[in-house]
Amino acid sequence: MEKEASRWEASFLRRHEAGRPLIVLSKRGGGLVPVFQIVWTLRMETVEHRDCFYDWLCQRLDRWEAWSRKASEYGAVDLTLHLLQVAAAALVNADVR
């Protein structure tokens, strides 16, 4: 799934950089040569935590493009806060998008 997602217009991907597990949100940039740019990152303490959060994100594939726009238009902090709200709402079975 992740390999396929890496070719989408926007996708969350698991990475491991500088000894830290990360989730990154990459988005296809505009221009003649479509280059991917990272618009958001989240460092996790363990690979297990990263993979668990990535699985949670994968259950919401339909939101990835909107979340990518949010990160691009309003910044990474806004996306982080939004994802925390969505995750908290999911814990109490509320639906926030």
N, C-alpha and C positions, 0 to 999 in steps of 0.2 A: 504494500500500500504506500509506504513512504517513498519508494522509488518513483512510483507513478505520480504521487503528489508533488514531487520536486519539479515536475514539468508544468504544473498548473500556473495560472496567473498569480496566485497567492497560495502559500502553503506553510504550515508549521512543520518544522523538521527537527529531529534530534541531532545534537552535535556533542562532541567532547573536545574541548579546547582548553589548553593550559591546565590540564589536569582536573577540569571541572565539567560536570554534565550540564548541558544547556538545552533549551528549546529556543529556536529562532523562528521568526516569521519573515519569510522572504517573499518579495514581490517583484514581478517583472517590471522593469523600468521602461519608460518611453524611449523614443529615438530610433534611429535607423538600425542599430544593433541592439536587440532586446537583451539587456543585461539584468541579472537578478540583483536586487539590493536587499539588505537586511534592514527591516523597519522596526524590529522589536526583538529583544532577547530576554530570557529569564534563566538565571543561574539557579541550579538546584543543589542541594547538599549531597544527594546520593543518586546513583543511576536508577535505583528503584523508584525514588520520588519523581524523577524526571519521566520515567516510563509510565508511571501511574497518571501523571498530569497529561502526558501526551495521549494516553488512551481516552481520558476524559475529553480532550480536544477532538479526537477522532470521532467521538459520538456526536459531535456537533459540526460535521463537515459543511453543512449548509450555511454556516455562519462565517466560515473562513474569509470569504471575499469581503464581507461587510466589516469584519474585524481588521482586515488589512487596510481598508479605507479609513477606518477610525484611527489606526496608528499613523497613517500617512498624513491625514488632515489635522489631527488634534495632538499627536505625539504619543510616544511610548508610555508615558505615565498615565494618560487617559485610558489607553487600552488595558494597562495593568489593573487600574481601578475597576474598569468595566468587567474584566474577567473575574476579579474577586467578587463582584456583586453577582455575576451569573452563577459562579460556583456556590456562593452562600445561598442564593435562591434555590439552587438545585438540591441543597441539603434539606431544605424545608418544603420541597416539592412545589415551589412556585416557578413560574415560567417568565424569565426576564431575558430579553434579547437585546 
